[in-house]
Amino acid sequence: MPFSLFVLVGRVLIGVCVDSEVPRAVDAWRTELRTKNRAKTAASIAHPAENGALFEEGWDDALGREAEWRASRTQEVTVSE
């Protein structure tokens, strides 16, 4: 399951899916919940590093596809004058 990050830029809501950022987002979410005395809710949120099998597509597969996508988007550019 890809991570969907939505960022408000001016008046535009931009969405980005970045699987590799899910652990960081889950950690932040859990921390916020714990600071609000909602430890049980925080503990109930699946973390890909701890519960990879719970993620729909398989965590390793999703990260592999992201890596392939990143590699395909990174190309060497030669500038000639």
MDTraj code that builds the backbone (N, CA, C; nanometers):
import mdtraj as md
import numpy as np

residues = "MET PRO PHE SER LEU PHE VAL LEU VAL GLY ARG VAL LEU ILE GLY VAL CYS VAL ASP SER GLU VAL PRO ARG ALA VAL ASP ALA TRP ARG THR GLU LEU ARG THR LYS ASN ARG ALA LYS THR ALA ALA SER ILE ALA HIS PRO ALA GLU ASN GLY ALA LEU PHE GLU GLU GLY TRP ASP ASP ALA LEU GLY ARG GLU ALA GLU TRP ARG ALA SER ARG THR GLN GLU VAL THR VAL SER GLU".split()
xyz = np.array([
    [0.0845, -0.1157, 0.0000],
    [0.0000, 0.0000, 0.0000],
    [0.0900, 0.1231, 0.0000],
    [0.0821, 0.2062, -0.1003],
    [0.1690, 0.3229, -0.1037],
    [0.1257, 0.4276, -0.0032],
    [0.2208, 0.5027, 0.0407],
    [0.1949, 0.6122, 0.1316],
    [0.1522, 0.7326, 0.0497],
    [0.0436, 0.7931, 0.0863],
    [-0.0021, 0.9131, 0.0170],
    [0.0218, 1.0326, 0.1067],
    [0.1020, 1.1225, 0.0595],
    [0.1324, 1.2438, 0.1323],
    [0.0666, 1.3588, 0.0595],
    [-0.0152, 1.4337, 0.1298],
    [-0.0819, 1.5476, 0.0699],
    [-0.0290, 1.6742, 0.1344],
    [0.0160, 1.7653, 0.0523],
    [0.0742, 1.8898, 0.0997],
    [-0.0021, 2.0060, 0.0389],
    [-0.0390, 2.0996, 0.1217],
    [-0.1079, 2.2188, 0.0733],
    [-0.0032, 2.3228, 0.0360],
    [0.0014, 2.3573, -0.0915],
    [0.0938, 2.4582, -0.1420],
    [0.0080, 2.5719, -0.1948],
    [0.0070, 2.6820, -0.1213],
    [-0.0834, 2.7907, -0.1576],
    [-0.2262, 2.7419, -0.1434],
    [-0.2981, 2.7356, -0.2549],
    [-0.4357, 2.6857, -0.2536],
    [-0.4474, 2.5516, -0.3246],
    [-0.3335, 2.4890, -0.3542],
    [-0.3331, 2.3631, -0.4289],
    [-0.2910, 2.2493, -0.3370],
    [-0.3694, 2.1438, -0.3363],
    [-0.3364, 2.0250, -0.2586],
    [-0.2636, 1.9288, -0.3502],
    [-0.1393, 1.8970, -0.3164],
    [-0.0565, 1.8100, -0.3986],
    [-0.0401, 1.6765, -0.3275],
    [-0.0630, 1.5669, -0.4002],
    [-0.0478, 1.4336, -0.3433],
    [0.0718, 1.3620, -0.4018],
    [0.1455, 1.2925, -0.3150],
    [0.2643, 1.2197, -0.3583],
    [0.2634, 1.0835, -0.2892],
    [0.2921, 0.9783, -0.3630],
    [0.3027, 0.8441, -0.3044],
    [0.4496, 0.8070, -0.2942],
    [0.4959, 0.7836, -0.1743],
    [0.6349, 0.7479, -0.1513],
    [0.6379, 0.6370, -0.0463],
    [0.6507, 0.5132, -0.0923],
    [0.6483, 0.3990, -0.0010],
    [0.7584, 0.4053, 0.1044],
    [0.8774, 0.4484, 0.0651],
    [0.9907, 0.4473, 0.1578],
    [0.9738, 0.5462, 0.2728],
    [0.8803, 0.6378, 0.2632],
    [0.8568, 0.7353, 0.3699],
    [0.7503, 0.6903, 0.4703],
    [0.6878, 0.5768, 0.4460],
    [0.5833, 0.5279, 0.5363],
    [0.6342, 0.5078, 0.6788],
    [0.7498, 0.4429, 0.7000],
    [0.7954, 0.4243, 0.8386],
    [0.8100, 0.5568, 0.9141],
    [0.8648, 0.6551, 0.8487],
    [0.8825, 0.7856, 0.9138],
    [0.7473, 0.8492, 0.9468],
    [0.6522, 0.8374, 0.8555],
    [0.5190, 0.8929, 0.8785],
    [0.4482, 0.8202, 0.9925],
    [0.4600, 0.6879, 0.9958],
    [0.3978, 0.6098, 1.1027],
    [0.4606, 0.6455, 1.2373],
    [0.5935, 0.6582, 1.2410],
    [0.6601, 0.6974, 1.3656],
    [0.6100, 0.8327, 1.4148],
    [0.5973, 0.9288, 1.3239],
    [0.5498, 1.0624, 1.3610],
    [0.4058, 1.0567, 1.4110],
    [0.3242, 0.9785, 1.3421],
    [0.1832, 0.9655, 1.3801],
    [0.1700, 0.9030, 1.5184],
    [0.2460, 0.7930, 1.5394],
    [0.2419, 0.7270, 1.6696],
    [0.2876, 0.8206, 1.7811],
    [0.3955, 0.8949, 1.7551],
    [0.4478, 0.9879, 1.8554],
    [0.3439, 1.0931, 1.8903],
    [0.2787, 1.1472, 1.7884],
    [0.1753, 1.2484, 1.8130],
    [0.0618, 1.1908, 1.8970],
    [0.0197, 1.0690, 1.8649],
    [-0.0883, 1.0064, 1.9415],
    [-0.0481, 0.9831, 2.0865],
    [0.0773, 0.9390, 2.1068],
    [0.1234, 0.9144, 2.2440],
    [0.1267, 1.0433, 2.3257],
    [0.1647, 1.1555, 2.2617],
    [0.1679, 1.2824, 2.3347],
    [0.0278, 1.3286, 2.3721],
    [-0.0726, 1.2728, 2.3052],
    [-0.2124, 1.3069, 2.3351],
    [-0.2778, 1.1989, 2.4215],
    [-0.1923, 1.1188, 2.4889],
    [-0.2382, 1.0112, 2.5773],
    [-0.3257, 0.9098, 2.5049],
    [-0.2902, 0.8764, 2.3819],
    [-0.3647, 0.7773, 2.3040],
    [-0.2706, 0.6637, 2.2651],
    [-0.2025, 0.6099, 2.3647],
    [-0.1021, 0.5062, 2.3428],
    [-0.1601, 0.3799, 2.2797],
    [-0.2810, 0.3410, 2.3197],
    [-0.3427, 0.2203, 2.2627],
    [-0.3699, 0.2392, 2.1142],
    [-0.4162, 0.3573, 2.0768],
    [-0.4402, 0.3852, 1.9349],
    [-0.3083, 0.3828, 1.8593],
    [-0.2041, 0.4436, 1.9154],
    [-0.0722, 0.4457, 1.8519],
    [-0.0204, 0.3036, 1.8314],
    [-0.0389, 0.2183, 1.9300],
    [0.0095, 0.0798, 1.9208],
    [-0.0673, -0.0019, 1.8170],
    [-0.1882, 0.0420, 1.7848],
    [-0.2691, -0.0342, 1.6898],
    [-0.2351, -0.0044, 1.5432],
    [-0.1528, 0.0965, 1.5184],
    [-0.1173, 0.1336, 1.3811],
    [-0.0029, 0.0448, 1.3330],
    [-0.0262, -0.0246, 1.2230],
    [0.0750, -0.1161, 1.1693],
    [0.1946, -0.0376, 1.1159],
    [0.3135, -0.0880, 1.1463],
    [0.4393, -0.0286, 1.0999],
    [0.5021, -0.1273, 1.0023],
    [0.5413, -0.0825, 0.8838],
    [0.5943, -0.1759, 0.7832],
    [0.7191, -0.2513, 0.8272],
    [0.8028, -0.1900, 0.9102],
    [0.9230, -0.2596, 0.9563],
    [0.8885, -0.3686, 1.0571],
    [0.7770, -0.3519, 1.1271],
    [0.7358, -0.4478, 1.2286],
    [0.6324, -0.5471, 1.1764],
    [0.5488, -0.5043, 1.0824],
    [0.4358, -0.5846, 1.0346],
    [0.4264, -0.5832, 0.8820],
    [0.5364, -0.6082, 0.8140],
    [0.5401, -0.6008, 0.6680],
    [0.4355, -0.6857, 0.5977],
    [0.4008, -0.7999, 0.6547],
    [0.3028, -0.8896, 0.5922],
    [0.1619, -0.8302, 0.5916],
    [0.1368, -0.7325, 0.6758],
    [0.0039, -0.6721, 0.6813],
    [-0.0209, -0.5746, 0.5669],
    [0.0847, -0.5363, 0.4977],
    [0.0689, -0.4410, 0.3894],
    [0.0284, -0.5158, 0.2627],
    [-0.0727, -0.4644, 0.1971],
    [-0.1419, -0.5290, 0.0862],
    [-0.0498, -0.5903, -0.0185],
    [0.0451, -0.5164, -0.0681],
    [0.1291, -0.5628, -0.1788],
    [0.2550, -0.6330, -0.1318],
    [0.2803, -0.6347, -0.0055],
    [0.4068, -0.6873, 0.0444],
    [0.5073, -0.5728, 0.0483],
    [0.5615, -0.5500, 0.1602],
    [0.6456, -0.4330, 0.1805],
    [0.7695, -0.4331, 0.0917],
    [0.8384, -0.5465, 0.0846],
    [0.9602, -0.5529, 0.0035],
    [0.9304, -0.5289, -0.1436],
    [0.8179, -0.5824, -0.1916],
    [0.7789, -0.5617, -0.3311],
    [0.7540, -0.4134, -0.3603],
    [0.6852, -0.3463, -0.2698],
    [0.6541, -0.2046, -0.2888],
    [0.7818, -0.1209, -0.2915],
    [0.8753, -0.1507, -0.2011],
    [1.0014, -0.0767, -0.1997],
    [1.0829, -0.1052, -0.3251],
    [1.0778, -0.2290, -0.3720],
    [1.1483, -0.2648, -0.4952],
    [1.0946, -0.1891, -0.6151],
    [0.9621, -0.1789, -0.6246],
    [0.9017, -0.1040, -0.7352],
    [0.9365, 0.0443, -0.7273],
    [0.9401, 0.0973, -0.6055],
    [0.9781, 0.2380, -0.5907],
    [1.1225, 0.2588, -0.6357],
    [1.2114, 0.1681, -0.5974],
    [1.3520, 0.1792, -0.6375],
    [1.3664, 0.1713, -0.7888],
    [1.2918, 0.0801, -0.8517],
    [1.2951, 0.0699, -0.9975],
    [1.2446, 0.1977, -1.0624],
    [1.1364, 0.2530, -1.0071],
    [1.0818, 0.3766, -1.0608],
    [1.1829, 0.4901, -1.0485],
    [1.2458, 0.4998, -0.9313],
    [1.3458, 0.6054, -0.9119],
    [1.4619, 0.5893, -1.0098],
    [1.5055, 0.4657, -1.0305],
    [1.6164, 0.4402, -1.1238],
    [1.5776, 0.4781, -1.2662],
    [1.4528, 0.4527, -1.3038],
    [1.4086, 0.4851, -1.4393],
    [1.3937, 0.6356, -1.4593],
    [1.3741, 0.7091, -1.3506],
    [1.3573, 0.8539, -1.3594],
    [1.4917, 0.9262, -1.3552],
    [1.5964, 0.8558, -1.3115],
    [1.7285, 0.9152, -1.3013],
    [1.8069, 0.8789, -1.4258],
    [1.8313, 0.9762, -1.5052],
    [1.9064, 0.9533, -1.6280],
    [2.0195, 1.0537, -1.6360],
    [2.1296, 1.0093, -1.6919],
    [2.2422, 1.0993, -1.7098],
    [2.2112, 1.1922, -1.8268],
    [2.2311, 1.3190, -1.8041],
    [2.2041, 1.4180, -1.9069],
    [2.3357, 1.4825, -1.9466],
    [2.3632, 1.4827, -2.0766],
    [2.4835, 1.5451, -2.1279],
    [2.4434, 1.6763, -2.1967],
    [2.5058, 1.7813, -2.1542],
    [2.4770, 1.9125, -2.2122],
    [2.5897, 1.9496, -2.3061],
    [2.5562, 1.9772, -2.4307],
    [2.6588, 2.0181, -2.5262],
    [2.6353, 2.1628, -2.5645],
    [2.7432, 2.2302, -2.5906],
    [2.7323, 2.3725, -2.6261],
    [2.7331, 2.3902, -2.7750],
])
top = md.Topology()
chain = top.add_chain()
for i, resn in enumerate(residues, 1):
    res = top.add_residue(resn, chain, resSeq=i)
    for name in ("N", "CA", "C"):
        top.add_atom(name, md.element.get_by_symbol(name[0]), res)
traj = md.Trajectory(xyz[None], top)
